[in-house]
Amino acid sequence: MPMNKFLFSPLLALLMLMSSATQADIGEQQAVSIAQSVYPGRVLAIKQVQASNSTVYRVKTLSAAGDVHIIVIDANSGRVISKQ
């Protein structure tokens, strides 16, 4: 019985740490705001994806001139990783 309790606590702590690591610090609306500050326009799509050990938002916008832009934003920091 004591052995099960001994193993359970570290396992639970590890699971909690892993789940918090994949949770985004910024929400979709914040990602949209950041993307529109880079390329103003209508948001066509937003998707949260896992990319190289981090979570990112991929935001696709349409400018008034008809140009489509894709902005990749780090979901934890809100930093723009790439823009096209």
Steps between C-alpha positions, in 0.01 A plus 500: 500500500767763585684417173193590290468834679872563450472447122168677456608849615794543259293357216216741570742794518654399166159475332401843631824651374456345156142624465595855597788502252265443206249761611520831318559822693329716239156428361373497145368856527842628612663311212255664258581845641873438464459371144285798400760739641753341261268472196167681543203334336232237532592177681433204274613227740677438827639168612694397809771246410793323662828599331849391606425458871291816527143601438432764237205673342488510122288798397401560136386852409367669187605861441280767341718468188415128477833364627495192721749497787592225745630604840641243744485607865654327803204407722700541821673833443289663228816555295464500120708207377445549128291700258440471127 
